[in-house]
Amino acid sequence: MKSLYKVLVASTLAMSSMAYANQDVTLKLDMYINGDLVKPITLKGQIEESFTAQIDGEVKYDIVPTIENGAVKLSTIYYTYTDGAFVHKEKPVLVTAVNQAATIEIGTEGVKVYKIQITPQTKI
């Protein structure tokens, strides 16, 4: 069995830095187990606010979007459910453009692979 940990970034923008705290943001999340879409959700809040999403009570992601150099930076924390509690596993950081999906895949091929696609939407 091959362990899998991939972070795919759609694209990166290079523009001047500006402060974007308290700006509205929408995160469209498509969550998959072994390639099957199990949970599409939309989260709304503000830049620099922490968002949480779970896949079937098995894994959890904390996501904090920020704007850096005109690109959307998605700082995430990945947890798995073990022995009655969520346990911190990884801290992938993604950088993408507005309306462009960034993807995290974590798991073991042939056993279970979790994938989350995050598409940030905001006016920057």
N, C-alpha and C positions, 0 to 999 in steps of 0.2 A: 504494500500500500504506500502510495506517495502522498506525503503531506503537502498541502497546498496553501500558499499565502501569496495572494496577488493584489496589488493595488494598481488599477488602471486609471490614468488621467486622460480626460478627453482633450483638453488643450489648455494653454497658458497664455494669459494676456500680460503685456508689459506696458503699463501706463503710469502716470504720476500717482504718488500716494496721496490719499485724502482720508479724512476722518469720516466714518460711516456708522458709528455707533447709533443706536436707536432708530435705524432705518428698517422699514418693513422688509421681510424676506419670507418667501414660501419655499419649502423643501418638498419636492415630489420624490417619494421613495418607492421603489419597486423592490420587494424582497423575495428571494428565491431559495428553495431547498432543492438541491440536485437538479437545477435547471428549470424547475416548475415554479411559476409565479404563485406565491401563497398569500401575499399581503401587499397590495398597493395602497399607500396612504399619502395624505398631504398634510404637512405641518406648517402652521403659520405663526410667525412671531417677529422678533427683531434681530438684526445683526448683533453678534456677541452674546446672544441668549442661548442657553443650553437646551437642546431638544433630545428626547429619548424615544427610541423605537425598539420593539421586541419582535422576534420571529417565534411564534408558537411557544413562548415561555422557555425556549431553549437557549437563545442567544439574545443579547441586548447591545445596542449601540447608543452611546452618548455622542451627540454631534454639536459642535459650536462653529457656526459660520462667521467668518470675518472677511473684510475686504482689504487686500494688500496689493499695492501697485496696480489697482484696477481689476485684479482677478479675485475670485472667490476662493478663500482658503477654508477647507473643511477639516477641523481638528476633531478626530474621533477617538473614542475608547470602545474597544470590543470586549464583551464579557461572555462567558459561557455559564450555564446553570449547572453547578456541581454541589452535591451534598447539601441541598436545601438553600443555596445562596448563589448569587451571581458573583463570579470570580473574574477579576481583570486579567485579560490575556495579551492584548496588543493595543498600540496607539497609532494607527495609520493616519497620516496627514495627506490630504488630497488638495490639489490646486486645479481649478477649472474655470471656465468662463460662464457667465450667466447663460442659462438655458442650455448648457452642455452637461451631459451626464458624466459623473465620475463613479467608478465601480471598485468595490472591495469584494474579494472572494477568499474565504477562509474555510478550511476543513480538510478532510482526507478523501482523496479520489477513490471511488468504489465503495465508500462508506457513507459519508454525508458531507456535502459542500454547501456552505451558506454564501449567498451573494446578495449584496445590496447595491442598488444603483441610486445615486443621489443627484437630483437635478435642481440646482438653486435657481430661483427666479426673484429678481429684484430690479429696481431701476438704479443703475450706478452711473 
